[in-house]
Amino acid sequence: MPHDVLVPLDGSDRGFAGLEYCLASFPDASPTALFVVDPTRDHTATVGSPEPTAERAKERGERVLERATERADERGRELRTELRTGTPHTEILAVADEEGADHVVLGSHGQSPITRPFLGRVSEAVVRRSSVSTTVVPETTATIRERDLPGKILTPLDGSEQAEAALAYALETFPDASHTALHALNLPFDRPRSQVEGTYLEAVLDDRQNRAEEILESARTLADGRDATLETETAPGAPAAAIVERVESGDYDQLVMGSHGRSLAARLFTGSVAERVARRSPRTVTLVRGAPA
């Protein structure tokens, strides 16, 4: 369960949606809002303005953090704030390390069919390089406020330790949520059982289904050990596509999934399925790092 949560802000609605998610989802955590002044990008410049670019950017950051503090006050929460100057994703990762943050929550820009597959320059870099669990919020502030979080949570499972860690995280962090574990039944063919009976493909199908049942049974055992109720299901198709389709059709409020590996190489490139889902999911996605408890 997160204790020290870092919430990077850039003044956008998506950034504040991340703050709303943090305040609603982690009532016992100590949140810190961070604004990074990027001297190379100044969207408030006007022709003939005598004020230096860096000073304008700093003042904007201070206003953003003031708004963040006001929103936290509305919820009766204390919020630490920090203003840094530099390359945004570099400073975010540095502050997370220096402050001992165990979780990062950040907004993801873009909702059009063209931009939705991409997290955004800063979010993408943080997700790939963060050494701690990260939540990506692609929804608006208004949408997050309307949700009765934690709500319905979908946790994809593939039999890995990271996926099991994600399920443990979801069950322990959100005990009041409705939990469902999903295994994507990725078959090398698209045929019903009636068309594969008596062929070598029937053995492939049986093997995949047996493996799915083993994974889901292990998930039920994990949930039973925590006195939690867990629904389980399978879905046909390639994992990333099946997961996103299930989130869209199942009216889920958020996703929790494992991000494979903790080596340097794995931190630079998260598991391909996790990254694809984080890019395409219409709902908030938490990528959990760490071994299961």
Phi and psi in degrees as a GROMACS rama.xvg file:
@    title "Ramachandran Plot"
@    xaxis  label "Phi"
@    yaxis  label "Psi"
@TYPE xy
-62.1199  140.8  PRO-2
-116.404  -39.9287  HIS-3
-122.618  107.563  ASP-4
-111.023  128.969  VAL-5
-101.208  128.839  LEU-6
-121.439  99.3208  VAL-7
-70.3964  137.801  PRO-8
-124.969  146.844  LEU-9
-128.602  8.70513  ASP-10
91.8875  -8.57123  GLY-11
-82.9758  163.079  SER-12
-63.4959  -37.1818  ASP-13
-62.9134  -37.0766  ARG-14
-63.4438  -44.0462  GLY-15
-69.8494  -25.6235  PHE-16
-63.4337  -37.2881  ALA-17
-62.4176  -40.1215  GLY-18
-64.992  -43.6098  LEU-19
-59.2076  -43.346  GLU-20
-61.4455  -45.5591  TYR-21
-59.412  -48.6405  CYS-22
-65.1468  -35.8731  LEU-23
-78.787  -32.5081  ALA-24
-93.3092  -26.0855  SER-25
-124.541  71.4029  PHE-26
-64.2956  -22.387  PRO-27
-102.407  1.57826  ASP-28
-85.4042  162.477  ALA-29
-102.725  104.045  SER-30
-88.2526  147.52  PRO-31
-127.657  126.239  THR-32
-95.5762  132.491  ALA-33
-122.548  131.596  LEU-34
-119.651  129.048  PHE-35
-107.8  119.25  VAL-36
-78.0514  116.691  VAL-37
-102.618  101.652  ASP-38
-60.3478  -19.6732  PRO-39
-84.5949  -9.48225  THR-40
-129.943  113.937  ARG-41
-130.993  103.798  ASP-42
-88.5571  -0.136241  HIS-43
-108.111  5.00973  THR-44
-66.118  143.175  ALA-45
-127.826  150.705  THR-46
-61.7626  129.843  VAL-47
80.0527  6.89349  GLY-48
-67.9585  127.205  SER-49
-79.3687  -13.4562  PRO-50
-79.8892  131.681  GLU-51
-58.3528  147.713  PRO-52
-55.8752  -46.9289  THR-53
-60.5437  -38.9924  ALA-54
-67.7584  -41.3036  GLU-55
-60.835  -44.7488  ARG-56
-64.1339  -39.1355  ALA-57
-64.6353  -44.2304  LYS-58
-62.9412  -38.2244  GLU-59
-63.1784  -43.2639  ARG-60
-60.0082  -40.5966  GLY-61
-63.7806  -38.4612  GLU-62
-67.012  -40.4038  ARG-63
-61.83  -43.7826  VAL-64
-68.5997  -32.345  LEU-65
-64.1203  -42.8301  GLU-66
-62.6679  -39.1656  ARG-67
-63.2723  -42.3802  ALA-68
-62.797  -40.3542  THR-69
-63.0604  -41.2958  GLU-70
-66.6208  -37.4131  ARG-71
-66.78  -40.4933  ALA-72
-59.5513  -37.7978  ASP-73
-60.6705  -28.9454  GLU-74
-96.1043  5.06663  ARG-75
69.8569  31.1445  GLY-76
-116.563  146.813  ARG-77
-87.761  140.435  GLU-78
-134.514  120.411  LEU-79
-78.2027  147.64  ARG-80
-129.338  150.239  THR-81
-145.352  136.533  GLU-82
-116.204  123.357  LEU-83
-126.479  162.827  ARG-84
-123.282  133.3  THR-85
150.972  -161.402  GLY-86
-76.3352  122.621  THR-87
-49.8346  -54.8995  PRO-88
-67.0506  -32.9033  HIS-89
-65.5557  -43.446  THR-90
-69.6078  -37.1449  GLU-91
-60.118  -48.1234  ILE-92
-66.1249  -35.9258  LEU-93
-66.9854  -44.3513  ALA-94
-65.5951  -40.9716  VAL-95
-57.3966  -40.4293  ALA-96
-72.7713  -45.9441  ASP-97
-65.5773  -38.9962  GLU-98
-87.3837  -3.70337  GLU-99
68.7551  32.1496  GLY-100
-64.0766  140.067  ALA-101
-108.998  5.76577  ASP-102
-161.277  144.494  HIS-103
-124.732  132.28  VAL-104
-120.302  124.613  VAL-105
-144.222  151.187  LEU-106
-78.3294  156.83  GLY-107
-121.603  124.644  SER-108
-86.0435  145.539  HIS-109
104.39  120.731  GLY-110
-129.148  -5.54163  GLN-111
-74.0648  161.94  SER-112
-57.3154  -26.7486  PRO-113
-79.5671  -43.7755  ILE-114
-92.3087  -16.3247  THR-115
-57.7758  -35.0407  ARG-116
-69.2978  -0.879504  PRO-117
-122.904  133.083  PHE-118
-69.371  -29.9288  LEU-119
112.747  151.947  GLY-120
-55.7556  -51.08  ARG-121
-72.7924  -47.3634  VAL-122
-58.702  -43.3846  SER-123
-59.1496  -45.0058  GLU-124
-65.6198  -39.9721  ALA-125
-67.4598  -44.7148  VAL-126
-59.3371  -41.3075  VAL-127
-73.3984  -30.922  ARG-128
-108.075  -12.3163  ARG-129
-64.7806  139.277  SER-130
-91.9556  -3.92098  SER-131
-119.574  167.317  VAL-132
-61.3676  145.467  SER-133
-133.774  137.071  THR-134
-111.845  129.229  THR-135
-108.752  124.041  VAL-136
-110.387  106.072  VAL-137
-91.7091  -0.140615  PRO-138
-97.2636  168.086  GLU-139
-80.8936  164.217  THR-140
-59.4885  -43.0056  THR-141
-61.9529  -40.7696  ALA-142
-65.3254  -43.3794  THR-143
-62.5266  -39.9477  ILE-144
-64.5238  -32.0313  ARG-145
-75.8249  -23.2244  GLU-146
-74.5964  142.258  ARG-147
-92.9193  75.331  ASP-148
-68.7067  146.544  LEU-149
-79.7778  -17.2994  PRO-150
68.505  -144.439  GLY-151
-94.3374  124.478  LYS-152
-115.186  131.748  ILE-153
-107.951  128.558  LEU-154
-121.504  108.049  THR-155
-72.3147  141.869  PRO-156
-127.205  139.726  LEU-157
-129.692  9.32947  ASP-158
90.6526  -1.66011  GLY-159
-86.4292  162.146  SER-160
-64.4874  -36.1706  GLU-161
-64.6541  -39.5902  GLN-162
-65.7725  -39.6316  ALA-163
-65.8068  -37.1871  GLU-164
-63.5561  -37.7854  ALA-165
-64.8157  -41.5182  ALA-166
-65.1532  -43.3923  LEU-167
-60.2379  -42.0913  ALA-168
-60.013  -48.0767  TYR-169
-61.1955  -45.1447  ALA-170
-67.1979  -39.0689  LEU-171
-80.1103  -36.7322  GLU-172
-78.5196  -33.2614  THR-173
-125.659  68.0206  PHE-174
-65.1835  -20.9117  PRO-175
-92.8836  1.71749  ASP-176
-81.1009  166.652  ALA-177
-96.7886  118.481  SER-178
-107.626  137.208  HIS-179
-133.95  131.692  THR-180
-101.668  134.307  ALA-181
-123.27  134.037  LEU-182
-118.905  125.216  HIS-183
-81.0526  120.651  ALA-184
-88.2975  88.2481  LEU-185
-87.8216  100.252  ASN-186
-99.8302  148.984  LEU-187
-81.1341  13.6738  PRO-188
-152.685  161.928  PHE-189
-123.535  75.4805  ASP-190
-140.921  146.153  ARG-191
-71.2569  161.823  PRO-192
-56.4094  -36.0741  ARG-193
-59.2505  -25.4555  SER-194
-92.5905  -8.36096  GLN-195
-114.376  -5.57633  VAL-196
-60.4368  133.577  GLU-197
84.9468  -0.060449  GLY-198
-113.131  171.873  THR-199
-64.994  -21.1633  TYR-200
-68.4298  -25.6024  LEU-201
-63.2867  -39.1239  GLU-202
-66.2141  -37.5747  ALA-203
-63.3245  -45.4835  VAL-204
-61.2617  -46.4698  LEU-205
-61.2254  -40.759  ASP-206
-63.1281  -44.386  ASP-207
-66.0064  -40.3088  ARG-208
-68.6136  -38.6857  GLN-209
-65.3311  -40.6597  ASN-210
-63.4517  -41.166  ARG-211
-61.3014  -43.2654  ALA-212
-65.4861  -37.8312  GLU-213
-61.8047  -43.6582  GLU-214
-64.384  -44.7417  ILE-215
-72.1463  -32.6174  LEU-216
-66.4753  -39.1251  GLU-217
-62.0477  -37.5313  SER-218
-65.6647  -41.7157  ALA-219
-63.8945  -38.6464  ARG-220
-62.7934  -42.9485  THR-221
-61.6516  -42.1293  LEU-222
-67.4427  -41.3768  ALA-223
-60.0242  -37.139  ASP-224
-67.0902  -15.6116  GLY-225
-112.29  14.3859  ARG-226
52.849  40.1856  ASP-227
-113.147  149.574  ALA-228
-92.268  130.546  THR-229
-135.787  123.406  LEU-230
-86.7392  148.813  GLU-231
-131.609  148.608  THR-232
-159.919  161.818  GLU-233
-115.856  159.219  THR-234
-142.026  138.466  ALA-235
-76.284  151.143  PRO-236
116.929  172.191  GLY-237
-63.2137  142.152  ALA-238
-50.4306  -55.001  PRO-239
-60.2411  -46.943  ALA-240
-65.3013  -40.953  ALA-241
-65.6065  -39.5697  ALA-242
-65.6946  -48.3251  ILE-243
-63.6947  -41.0318  VAL-244
-62.5671  -39.1108  GLU-245
-70.1299  -36.7673  ARG-246
-62.7322  -43.0248  VAL-247
-69.4022  -36.9547  GLU-248
-89.8825  -18.998  SER-249
-98.5806  5.50121  GLY-250
56.8205  42.6408  ASP-251
-82.7266  153.648  TYR-252
-94.0683  -27.1133  ASP-253
-164.624  163.063  GLN-254
-116.146  142.103  LEU-255
-128.832  123.751  VAL-256
-146.799  161.186  MET-257
-78.8599  147.8  GLY-258
-114.617  111.698  SER-259
-69.8317  133.438  HIS-260
86.2682  148.243  GLY-261
-127.124  7.7566  ARG-262
-74.658  169.203  SER-263
-58.5949  -44.3496  LEU-264
-62.2387  -41.0673  ALA-265
-70.0768  -31.7103  ALA-266
-71.238  -29.0519  ARG-267
-77.3394  -28.6912  LEU-268
-134.922  103.437  PHE-269
-66.789  165.321  THR-270
-50.7148  137.275  GLY-271
-58.3814  -39.641  SER-272
-66.3448  -46.2189  VAL-273
-59.7594  -42.5795  ALA-274
-67.8928  -40.8273  GLU-275
-64.671  -41.418  ARG-276
-65.412  -43.9629  VAL-277
-61.0555  -34.3327  ALA-278
-72.557  -34.1815  ARG-279
-107.973  -13.4305  ARG-280
-66.3916  135.408  SER-281
-80.7194  -6.64492  PRO-282
-116.262  163.412  ARG-283
-58.7919  136.304  THR-284
-124.039  128.481  VAL-285
-108.035  124.679  THR-286
-101.407  115.239  LEU-287
-96.7585  129.401  VAL-288
-111.886  146.44  ARG-289
122  157.473  GLY-290
-81.9402  153.027  ALA-291
-64.2502  147.437  PRO-292
